[in-house]
Amino acid sequence: MGSDFKSIPLIDIGPLVEKIDDPSMANDKDLLQVVRLLDDACKEAGFFYVKGHGIDESLMREVRNVTREFFQLPYEEKLKIKMTPQSGYRGYQRIGENITKGKPDMHEAIDCYTPIRPGKYGDLAKPMEGSNLWPKYPSNFEVLLENYIKLCRDISRKIMRGIALALGGAIDAFEGDTAGDPFWVLRLIGYPVDIPEEQRTDTGCGAHTDYGLLTLVNQDDDICALEVQNRSGEWIYATPIPGTFVCNIGDMLKVWTNGIYQPTLHRVVNNSQHYRVSVAFFYESNFDAAVEPVEFCREKTGGAAKYEKVVYGEHLVQKVLTNFVM
């Protein structure tokens, strides 16, 4: 966490989305203003809202709605796509099956990952090989979500191009061996309110940082539940702003930047009387990328590497194998 921020900055990334893929526009003043704001946000809070991202608010709402429809199905129907080790840890998980720092989280979820064919990464990815388990109901679920994933991937790639410029690197610094074939994770999460007392804990999701480069959170418009911790230890609400994504940076960006950007602890506490839905898209490095402090970031931070090399897939598999009680 970078500072004692009291609120999370809102950035209109419209100029970035429109111009970042045109090499001749890298010095455009509107684009560079977005780059400066991204740099400030990553240093000060590790969190920011984005608008002007180009994904229709109606689509964001529809994704939350089909997620809610699935979670309203009978339990037996949801179990048809139950997460198991045999599914590569893809599929539905019940309330309390997800564990954060040893404590059950009060949410249910569907976990989806980039499909991994057997043998693609050798032994590295063996526990996570497989394809996603899509429910039959709602009937438009798979088509809608696969389109949404493509859009989130493209927006994330563009934001990471802006972050590369913010750090003083080449516009494509996060492509190639680092994130030219980015792994993605999608978590569709429901936070119930009618949990039996003997099962209940005080958090929907315990305090944590994310594993990869960038996260986009599409949350319900009318419930304050996502909280972000500043340097003084205060929890600041990521109050919903309709039509925006809440974005945050993750562990791989900390390592790559040699600590110039730090991921920020966050948690979910649903104290409302309403079921809450959140759809989190995680944009990661290549699954087999060996992420280490890059030279120009080391030069900015005294020359020595502050973090050891991390193979992203090993980092992810280690987390996944300890995240669930099934």
C-alpha positions as CSV (number, residue, x, y, z in Angstrom):
1,M,0.0,0.0,0.0
2,G,1.4,3.4,-1.0
3,S,-0.2,6.0,1.2
4,D,-2.9,7.1,3.7
5,F,-5.4,7.5,0.8
6,K,-9.0,8.2,1.9
7,S,-10.6,7.5,-1.4
8,I,-9.9,5.5,-4.5
9,P,-9.2,7.6,-7.7
10,L,-11.5,7.5,-10.7
11,I,-9.7,7.5,-14.1
12,D,-11.4,8.1,-17.5
13,I,-9.3,5.7,-19.7
14,G,-11.1,6.6,-22.9
15,P,-8.0,8.2,-24.6
16,L,-5.9,5.2,-23.6
17,V,-8.5,2.7,-25.0
18,E,-8.8,4.7,-28.2
19,K,-5.2,5.4,-28.9
20,I,-2.9,3.0,-27.1
21,D,-2.6,0.5,-30.1
22,D,-1.4,3.3,-32.4
23,P,2.4,3.7,-32.0
24,S,2.2,7.2,-33.4
25,M,0.0,8.2,-30.5
26,A,2.4,7.3,-27.7
27,N,3.0,11.0,-27.1
28,D,-0.6,12.2,-27.4
29,K,-1.3,14.6,-24.5
30,D,-4.6,13.1,-23.5
31,L,-3.1,9.6,-23.5
32,L,-0.2,10.7,-21.5
33,Q,-2.5,12.3,-18.9
34,V,-4.2,9.0,-18.4
35,V,-0.7,7.4,-18.1
36,R,0.2,9.9,-15.3
37,L,-3.0,9.2,-13.5
38,L,-2.4,5.4,-13.7
39,D,1.1,5.9,-12.3
40,D,-0.2,8.0,-9.4
41,A,-3.0,5.5,-8.6
42,C,-0.6,2.5,-8.6
43,K,1.8,4.3,-6.3
44,E,-0.7,5.9,-4.0
45,A,-3.5,3.3,-3.6
46,G,-2.8,0.2,-5.8
47,F,-6.5,0.6,-6.6
48,F,-8.5,2.8,-9.1
49,Y,-11.8,2.9,-10.8
50,V,-11.9,3.1,-14.6
51,K,-14.6,4.6,-16.8
52,G,-14.4,5.1,-20.5
53,H,-13.3,1.5,-20.9
54,G,-15.7,0.7,-23.8
55,I,-17.7,-2.2,-22.2
56,D,-21.4,-1.3,-22.1
57,E,-22.8,-0.8,-18.7
58,S,-25.8,-3.0,-19.8
59,L,-23.4,-5.9,-20.5
60,M,-21.7,-5.5,-17.1
61,R,-25.2,-5.6,-15.5
62,E,-26.2,-8.6,-17.6
63,V,-23.2,-10.6,-16.5
64,R,-24.1,-9.9,-12.9
65,N,-27.7,-10.8,-13.5
66,V,-26.9,-14.2,-15.0
67,T,-24.5,-14.9,-12.2
68,R,-27.3,-14.1,-9.7
69,E,-29.7,-16.3,-11.6
70,F,-27.3,-19.2,-11.4
71,F,-26.8,-18.8,-7.6
72,Q,-30.6,-18.8,-7.2
73,L,-30.9,-22.2,-8.7
74,P,-31.5,-25.2,-6.5
75,Y,-28.4,-26.5,-4.8
76,E,-28.6,-29.8,-6.7
77,E,-28.5,-27.9,-10.0
78,K,-25.4,-25.9,-9.0
79,L,-23.6,-29.1,-7.9
80,K,-23.7,-30.3,-11.6
81,I,-20.7,-28.1,-12.2
82,K,-19.1,-28.7,-8.8
83,M,-15.4,-27.9,-8.5
84,T,-13.1,-30.9,-7.9
85,P,-9.4,-31.6,-8.3
86,Q,-10.4,-33.7,-11.4
87,S,-11.9,-30.5,-13.0
88,G,-8.7,-28.6,-12.7
89,Y,-10.2,-26.6,-9.8
90,R,-12.8,-25.2,-12.2
91,G,-16.5,-25.0,-11.3
92,Y,-18.9,-24.2,-8.5
93,Q,-17.8,-24.0,-4.8
94,R,-20.2,-23.8,-1.9
95,I,-20.2,-21.3,0.9
96,G,-17.2,-21.8,3.2
97,E,-15.2,-23.9,0.7
98,N,-12.9,-21.0,-0.2
99,I,-10.3,-20.4,2.5
100,T,-8.4,-17.1,3.0
101,K,-5.6,-17.3,5.6
102,G,-7.1,-20.3,7.2
103,K,-10.6,-18.9,7.6
104,P,-13.7,-19.9,5.5
105,D,-15.1,-17.2,3.3
106,M,-18.8,-16.5,3.3
107,H,-19.4,-16.7,-0.4
108,E,-20.2,-19.1,-3.1
109,A,-18.5,-18.9,-6.5
110,I,-17.8,-20.3,-9.9
111,D,-14.1,-20.4,-10.8
112,C,-13.0,-20.3,-14.5
113,Y,-9.5,-20.4,-15.9
114,T,-7.8,-20.2,-19.2
115,P,-8.3,-23.7,-20.6
116,I,-5.1,-25.8,-20.3
117,R,-4.7,-28.9,-22.5
118,P,-2.9,-31.9,-21.0
119,G,0.9,-31.6,-21.2
120,K,1.0,-28.0,-22.4
121,Y,3.2,-26.8,-19.6
122,G,4.5,-30.2,-18.5
123,D,4.2,-31.0,-14.8
124,L,3.9,-27.3,-13.9
125,A,0.2,-27.0,-14.7
126,K,-0.9,-30.6,-14.2
127,P,-3.2,-29.9,-11.2
128,M,-5.0,-27.2,-13.3
129,E,-5.3,-28.9,-16.7
130,G,-8.8,-28.9,-18.1
131,S,-11.6,-26.8,-19.6
132,N,-14.2,-24.7,-17.8
133,L,-17.5,-26.1,-16.5
134,W,-20.3,-23.9,-17.8
135,P,-23.8,-24.4,-16.4
136,K,-26.8,-25.2,-18.7
137,Y,-28.9,-22.6,-16.9
138,P,-29.2,-19.7,-17.6
139,S,-29.1,-20.8,-21.2
140,N,-27.0,-17.8,-22.4
141,F,-24.4,-18.1,-19.6
142,E,-21.5,-19.6,-21.6
143,V,-21.8,-17.4,-24.7
144,L,-22.3,-14.3,-22.7
145,L,-19.3,-15.0,-20.4
146,E,-16.9,-16.0,-23.2
147,N,-17.6,-12.7,-25.0
148,Y,-17.2,-10.8,-21.7
149,I,-13.9,-12.5,-21.0
150,K,-12.6,-11.4,-24.5
151,L,-13.6,-7.8,-23.8
152,C,-12.0,-7.8,-20.3
153,R,-8.8,-9.3,-21.8
154,D,-8.5,-6.5,-24.3
155,I,-9.2,-3.7,-21.8
156,S,-6.7,-5.2,-19.4
157,R,-4.0,-5.5,-22.1
158,K,-4.5,-1.8,-22.9
159,I,-4.3,-0.7,-19.3
160,M,-1.1,-2.7,-18.9
161,R,0.3,-0.9,-22.0
162,G,-0.5,2.3,-20.1
163,I,1.2,1.0,-17.0
164,A,4.3,0.1,-19.0
165,L,4.5,3.7,-20.2
166,A,3.9,5.0,-16.6
167,L,6.9,3.0,-15.5
168,G,9.0,4.5,-18.3
169,G,9.2,1.2,-20.2
170,A,8.4,0.3,-23.8
171,I,4.7,0.3,-24.6
172,D,4.9,-3.5,-25.1
173,A,7.0,-4.3,-22.0
174,F,4.3,-6.6,-20.6
175,E,4.0,-8.6,-23.8
176,G,6.3,-11.3,-25.2
177,D,7.7,-13.6,-22.6
178,T,6.0,-11.7,-19.7
179,A,2.3,-11.5,-20.8
180,G,2.2,-12.0,-24.5
181,D,0.0,-15.0,-23.8
182,P,-1.7,-13.8,-20.7
183,F,-3.4,-16.3,-18.4
184,W,-6.7,-15.2,-17.1
185,V,-9.0,-16.1,-14.2
186,L,-12.7,-15.3,-13.8
187,R,-14.4,-15.6,-10.5
188,L,-18.2,-15.2,-10.3
189,I,-19.0,-14.6,-6.6
190,G,-22.2,-14.5,-4.6
191,Y,-22.3,-13.2,-1.0
192,P,-25.5,-14.5,0.7
193,V,-27.0,-13.0,3.8
194,D,-28.9,-15.9,5.2
195,I,-26.0,-18.1,6.4
196,P,-26.6,-20.3,9.5
197,E,-25.1,-18.9,12.6
198,E,-22.9,-22.0,13.3
199,Q,-21.3,-21.6,9.8
200,R,-21.0,-17.8,9.6
201,T,-17.7,-15.9,9.9
202,D,-17.4,-12.1,9.7
203,T,-16.0,-11.7,6.2
204,G,-17.3,-12.5,2.8
205,C,-13.7,-12.8,1.7
206,G,-10.7,-12.3,4.0
207,A,-7.9,-9.7,3.5
208,H,-5.6,-10.7,0.7
209,T,-3.7,-9.4,-2.3
210,D,-4.2,-10.7,-5.8
211,Y,-1.8,-13.0,-7.6
212,G,-1.2,-11.6,-11.0
213,L,-0.8,-8.2,-12.8
214,L,-4.3,-6.6,-12.9
215,T,-7.8,-7.2,-11.6
216,L,-11.1,-5.8,-13.0
217,V,-14.0,-6.0,-10.6
218,N,-17.6,-5.7,-11.8
219,Q,-19.7,-5.2,-8.6
220,D,-23.3,-4.6,-7.8
221,D,-24.2,-0.9,-8.0
222,D,-26.0,-0.6,-4.7
223,I,-24.0,-2.5,-2.0
224,C,-20.8,-1.3,-0.3
225,A,-18.8,-4.3,0.7
226,L,-15.4,-4.2,-0.9
227,E,-12.8,-2.6,1.4
228,V,-9.2,-1.5,0.7
229,Q,-6.6,-1.0,3.4
230,N,-4.5,2.2,3.5
231,R,-1.0,2.5,5.0
232,S,-2.5,3.5,8.4
233,G,-4.5,0.3,8.5
234,E,-7.9,2.0,7.8
235,W,-10.4,0.2,5.7
236,I,-11.7,2.4,2.8
237,Y,-14.8,1.5,1.0
238,A,-14.6,0.9,-2.8
239,T,-18.1,2.4,-3.1
240,P,-19.8,1.2,-6.3
241,I,-19.8,3.7,-9.2
242,P,-22.2,2.4,-11.9
243,G,-20.5,1.6,-15.2
244,T,-17.0,1.5,-13.8
245,F,-14.6,-1.3,-13.0
246,V,-12.7,-1.3,-9.7
247,C,-9.1,-2.2,-10.7
248,N,-6.2,-3.2,-8.6
249,I,-2.7,-4.5,-9.1
250,G,-1.3,-7.8,-8.0
251,D,1.7,-9.7,-6.8
252,M,3.4,-10.2,-10.2
253,L,3.4,-6.5,-10.8
254,K,5.1,-5.9,-7.4
255,V,7.9,-8.3,-8.4
256,W,8.3,-7.0,-12.0
257,T,8.5,-3.4,-10.8
258,N,10.9,-4.2,-7.9
259,G,8.3,-2.8,-5.5
260,I,7.7,0.5,-7.3
261,Y,4.1,-0.6,-7.4
262,Q,2.7,-2.5,-4.4
263,P,-0.5,-4.5,-4.2
264,T,-3.0,-3.4,-1.6
265,L,-4.8,-5.6,1.0
266,H,-8.5,-5.8,0.4
267,R,-11.4,-7.8,1.7
268,V,-15.2,-8.1,1.4
269,V,-17.6,-7.6,4.3
270,N,-21.3,-7.8,3.2
271,N,-23.2,-6.1,6.0
272,S,-26.2,-5.3,3.8
273,Q,-29.5,-7.2,3.8
274,H,-29.2,-8.1,0.2
275,Y,-27.4,-10.8,-1.8
276,R,-24.3,-9.3,-3.4
277,V,-22.8,-10.3,-6.7
278,S,-19.2,-9.5,-7.9
279,V,-17.5,-10.7,-11.0
280,A,-13.7,-10.5,-10.8
281,F,-11.5,-10.8,-13.9
282,F,-7.8,-11.4,-13.2
283,Y,-5.3,-10.6,-16.0
284,E,-2.1,-12.5,-15.3
285,S,1.3,-13.1,-16.9
286,N,2.0,-16.0,-19.1
287,F,1.4,-19.2,-17.1
288,D,5.0,-20.3,-17.5
289,A,6.5,-16.8,-17.2
290,A,9.5,-16.4,-14.8
291,V,8.7,-13.0,-13.4
292,E,11.6,-11.0,-11.9
293,P,12.5,-7.4,-11.3
294,V,13.1,-5.8,-14.7
295,E,16.3,-3.9,-15.2
296,F,15.0,-0.4,-15.7
297,C,12.9,-0.7,-12.5
298,R,15.9,-2.0,-10.6
299,E,17.8,1.1,-11.7
300,K,15.1,3.3,-10.3
301,T,15.2,1.5,-6.9
302,G,18.8,1.4,-6.1
303,G,20.0,-1.3,-8.5
304,A,19.5,-4.4,-6.5
305,A,16.6,-6.9,-7.0
306,K,14.3,-6.8,-3.9
307,Y,12.4,-9.9,-4.9
308,E,13.4,-13.3,-6.2
309,K,12.3,-14.7,-9.5
310,V,8.7,-16.2,-9.4
311,V,7.3,-18.6,-11.9
312,Y,3.7,-17.4,-12.1
313,G,2.2,-20.9,-12.7
314,E,4.0,-22.2,-9.6
315,H,2.7,-19.2,-7.6
316,L,-0.9,-19.8,-8.8
317,V,-0.9,-23.6,-8.3
318,Q,0.5,-23.3,-4.8
319,K,-2.4,-20.8,-3.9
320,V,-5.1,-22.9,-5.6
321,L,-4.0,-26.2,-3.9
322,T,-4.3,-24.5,-0.5
323,N,-7.4,-22.3,-1.1
324,F,-10.2,-24.8,-0.9
325,V,-11.7,-27.3,1.5
326,M,-13.7,-29.8,-0.5
